């Protein structure tokens, strides 16, 4: 009688597939890929603070965004907006989205508006699919997100109630 189990042939294993969201599938092995770069640059403006994000906002980098935003909010008690410039953001995962929502909540407690500017199309679609485009205020660019006198404001009140010197969201990416 033949044995049901034995060392006669190895069990075939399926080849790993490249999934569209798997960053290692783009010609890089996970052990040899280059370190991802993320940076945050803060610029103080007369009526607000601009935080420019560059690189990938993900699990590894949200701590850096959180630390910078906490430091800026503690240092700057003004009521002007905090503008997150996403023009150089190349990737944002669910952890990054959660960090933006958490930052929005922290700003609302302080009665300061959070504004997102220059979203990449993929991030804009993600916010639309999740319904966050109805919560987070999005502007076409940083100049449109800043209050009048700092780059294209129209003087309407913002959702977070910062005041009459704040511009309305741009028509291109307006969220209501």
N, C-alpha and C positions, 0 to 999 in steps of 0.2 A: 504494500500500500504506500502510495506517495505521500510525502509530508505536505501539509497544506501551507506551511510557512518554511521558508528556507533561504539560504544564501544563493540560490540559483541565479537570480537576476535582480538588479537593483530596481527599486520602485522609481518609475519615471517622475520627474518633477517638472512642473510647467515652467517655461521660461518667463522671466520677469518681463512685464509689459511696460512700455512707456506710457504713463498717464499724462494728460495735458497739464495737470497741475503739479506734476513732479518735476522740480527744477533740475534734478540730476539727469533727466531724459534729454537734455539739450547738449549732449556731447561731453558732459562732465560726470565723472564718477563722484558719488557722495564723499568719498575720502580724499579726492584730489581737487575738489572745486575750490575756487578762490574765495577768500573770506568776503562776505557781503559787506558793503560799505553803507553806513547810514550816518547822516550828520544832521544836526539841528543848528541853524543860525538864527540868532535873535537880534532884531533891530528895534530900538525904542523910537517911537514916533511921538509927535506932539499930542495926538488924540488917541493913541493906542499902541499896541505892541504887535509886531509882525514876527511870526515864527516860521521860517522857511525850512521845509523838510526836503532832504535829498537822499535818494536811495530806496531801500526797502523797509517799509513799516510793517514789522511782523513780531512774532513772539520774542525774538532776540533783541529788538530795538525799542519796543514800547516803553521799557524802563527808562531809557534815555529821554524820550519825549515827556514822560511823566515827571522826571526829575527837573527838566528844564522848565516845564510849565509851572510846577509848584514853586520853583525859585522865582520865576518872573511874577507870579501872582502875589507872592509874599513881599517882593521888593516893590511892586507897583500897585498901590491901593486905588489907583484912579478908576474911574467908571468907564473908560473907553473900551473899545472892543479888543479882543484878542483875535488876530487874523492868522489863520494857518494857511501858509502858501504851499500848495501841493504841486506846483508846476514841475518840479524836479523829482517828484515821487514816482518811482518806477514800479512799485509793487505794494499792495496792501492786503493783508489777509484778515481773517475774522478777529484776530487779536488786535490788529491795528484799528479796525472799525470799532471794536469795544473800547479802545483807548480814546478814540474821538468822542464817542457817546459819553464816556465817563468825564471827559474834559468839559463837554457841553453841560453836564449836570453840575459840575463844580462851579462853572461860570454862572449858571442860573442861580445858584445859592448866593453868589456874590453880586447878583443883579448886574452882571456884565455880559454883553453879547459875545458869543463865539461865532466867528465867520470863517468859512472855508473858501479859499480862492484858488482859481486855476486848476480845477480837478482834471486829472486824466480821464479820458472817456470811459475806461473800464471801471474806475472808481465811481464816476457819476452814474453809470448804469447799475452798479451794485447798490448804491444808495437808493435809486429809484425802485429796484426790485424789492428791497427790504422795507421800503416805505420811509426810510430815514430822510429822504429828500423833503419830506413834509415837516420834519423836526429840525434838522440842521439847516442853517442859512448858507446858501452857496452863491458866490459871485464869480463873474467871468475872470477877474484878475484882482490883484492886490489893490490897485488904485481905486477900483470900484468899491472895494470893501471898506476903505478908509473913510472917515467922516469928511464932510465938506472942508475944503481948504487943504486937504492932504492928498487929493487925487480923486476927483470926480464924485462928489457927494451930492445928493439931491435933497437932503434935509428931512427925510421922513423917519418916523420912529421905528426902531427895530423890534423884532419879536421878543427879545429878552428885556426890552424896556430901558435901554441905555440913555435915550434922550432924543431931542429933536435935531441934534447935529449929525445924526447918523444917516447914511444914504440908504435908499431902498435897494433890495437885491437887483442885480442886473437883469435885463429882460432875457438874455441868452440862457441863463441858468437859474432863473427865479424859482424859488420854492415857497409855496404858501401853505 
